Amino acid sequence: MNIALIGYGKMGHEIEKIAVSRGHNIVSIIDVNNPDDFNSPAFKSADVAIEFSTPDSAIDNYRKCFVEHVPVVAGTTGWLEHMDEVKKACSEGGQTFFYASNYSLGVNIFFVLNKFLARIMNSYPDYDVKIDETHHIHKLDAPSGTAITLAEGVLENIGWKDRWALETAENKEDLVIHSIREGEVPGIHEITYESEVDVISIKHDSKSRKGLALGAVIAAEFTKGKKGFLGMDDMLKF
Ligand SMILES: NC(=O)c1ccc[n+]([C@@H]2O[C@H](COP(=O)([O-])OP(=O)(O)OC[C@H]3O[C@@H](n4cnc5c(N)ncnc54)[C@H](O)[C@@H]3O)[C@@H](O)[C@H]2O)c1
């Protein structure tokens, strides 16, 4: 299939390698210096555009894809306050938009495990719960999109927490997410339940960006020919 890449940084390069190895054609690469290429015949020939840019540029890029009716696989994080607007534009315009806060298979298994554990822990309010995430120093947003998805999984299932908070809790109903930025760490997420007597924790540690890039290309293959708002649950059907 024909793939356009929007954002040609660490993820864009990794996705290119995997897409080519799976027999796809990269027909257009758009980064900060060539936004006019959204109007090019090459971009319009894409079956799917895979977008990994920056929190500030992502929404505008999605809009430009919608204008050309090119389906989007969206990987950028840090723009979720605009999600309703994007969903509305997607449904009203008959567009295709796939979003995942994390494209790795392992992390999506971890999301399921997180919800399962939270459902059990809901009966044991003597345990407090927190989330720690560590990423490389170049990451622009905090907490990570993955940590937000994990927090939502806990909040859906634990009756005694009602919102997430970055770094400090204002009250005991806050689920604290600690964000650490360190070296070149691809991504570590850990959920910890602690009582007076013991600690239970589950952890996902990415070894590289390869799993993320592979997941994004598989999502693009899944997205081709479909309509509407899509996500990992539609694709993986755990
Ligand atoms: N959903 C996931 O699974 C997942 C995985 C990894 C990274 N991410 C997210 O993806 C995004 C990109 O990550 P990265 O590690 O590749 O970052 P990066 O900084 O290496 O690359 C970002 C690229 O976007 C380009 N860019 C800036 N403005 C642009 C614009 N207006 N149009 C097009 N490109 C533009 C930059 O020049 C750069 O090349 C981040 O938000 C990151 O958090 C998501």
PDBQT file of the ligand as one rigid body, heavy atoms in Angstrom, charges set to zero:
ROOT
HETATM    1  N1  LIG A 301       1.493   6.502  20.138  1.00  0.00    +0.000 N 
HETATM    2  C1  LIG A 301       2.683   5.899  20.250  1.00  0.00    +0.000 C 
HETATM    3  O1  LIG A 301       2.786   4.648  20.263  1.00  0.00    +0.000 OA
HETATM    4  C2  LIG A 301       3.921   6.744  20.308  1.00  0.00    +0.000 A 
HETATM    5  C3  LIG A 301       5.189   6.155  20.311  1.00  0.00    +0.000 A 
HETATM    6  C4  LIG A 301       6.324   6.972  20.295  1.00  0.00    +0.000 A 
HETATM    7  C5  LIG A 301       6.180   8.338  20.242  1.00  0.00    +0.000 A 
HETATM    8  N2  LIG A 301       4.934   8.884  20.263  1.00  0.00    +0.000 N 
HETATM    9  C6  LIG A 301       4.709  10.319  20.133  1.00  0.00    +0.000 C 
HETATM   10  O2  LIG A 301       4.937  10.647  18.766  1.00  0.00    +0.000 OA
HETATM   11  C7  LIG A 301       5.437  11.986  18.667  1.00  0.00    +0.000 C 
HETATM   12  C8  LIG A 301       6.742  11.980  17.868  1.00  0.00    +0.000 C 
HETATM   13  O3  LIG A 301       7.726  11.214  18.534  1.00  0.00    +0.000 OA
HETATM   14  P1  LIG A 301       9.241  11.160  17.989  1.00  0.00    +0.000 P 
HETATM   15  O4  LIG A 301       9.974  10.412  19.038  1.00  0.00    +0.000 OA
HETATM   16  O5  LIG A 301       9.299  10.707  16.572  1.00  0.00    +0.000 OA
HETATM   17  O6  LIG A 301       9.636  12.717  18.066  1.00  0.00    +0.000 OA
HETATM   18  P2  LIG A 301      10.775  13.483  17.261  1.00  0.00    +0.000 P 
HETATM   19  O7  LIG A 301      11.003  14.772  17.989  1.00  0.00    +0.000 OA
HETATM   20  O8  LIG A 301      11.958  12.593  17.048  1.00  0.00    +0.000 OA
HETATM   21  O9  LIG A 301      10.120  13.789  15.840  1.00  0.00    +0.000 OA
HETATM   22  C9  LIG A 301       9.092  14.726  15.627  1.00  0.00    +0.000 C 
HETATM   23  C10 LIG A 301       9.220  15.216  14.190  1.00  0.00    +0.000 C 
HETATM   24  O10 LIG A 301       8.093  16.024  13.897  1.00  0.00    +0.000 OA
HETATM   25  C11 LIG A 301       8.569  17.088  13.083  1.00  0.00    +0.000 C 
HETATM   26  N3  LIG A 301       7.624  18.200  13.026  1.00  0.00    +0.000 N 
HETATM   27  C12 LIG A 301       7.594  19.333  13.781  1.00  0.00    +0.000 A 
HETATM   28  N4  LIG A 301       6.579  20.124  13.371  1.00  0.00    +0.000 NA
HETATM   29  C13 LIG A 301       5.978  19.481  12.327  1.00  0.00    +0.000 A 
HETATM   30  C14 LIG A 301       4.899  19.807  11.473  1.00  0.00    +0.000 A 
HETATM   31  N5  LIG A 301       4.214  20.955  11.602  1.00  0.00    +0.000 N 
HETATM   32  N6  LIG A 301       4.550  18.902  10.518  1.00  0.00    +0.000 NA
HETATM   33  C15 LIG A 301       5.227  17.728  10.375  1.00  0.00    +0.000 A 
HETATM   34  N7  LIG A 301       6.277  17.397  11.146  1.00  0.00    +0.000 NA
HETATM   35  C16 LIG A 301       6.644  18.256  12.102  1.00  0.00    +0.000 A 
HETATM   36  C17 LIG A 301       9.916  17.443  13.694  1.00  0.00    +0.000 C 
HETATM   37  O11 LIG A 301      10.707  18.239  12.819  1.00  0.00    +0.000 OA
HETATM   38  C18 LIG A 301      10.487  16.045  13.929  1.00  0.00    +0.000 C 
HETATM   39  O12 LIG A 301      11.161  15.560  12.780  1.00  0.00    +0.000 OA
HETATM   40  C19 LIG A 301       5.563  12.481  20.110  1.00  0.00    +0.000 C 
HETATM   41  O13 LIG A 301       4.363  13.164  20.454  1.00  0.00    +0.000 OA
HETATM   42  C20 LIG A 301       5.656  11.200  20.925  1.00  0.00    +0.000 C 
HETATM   43  O14 LIG A 301       5.214  11.349  22.254  1.00  0.00    +0.000 OA
HETATM   44  C21 LIG A 301       3.822   8.116  20.296  1.00  0.00    +0.000 A 
ENDROOT
TORSDOF 0
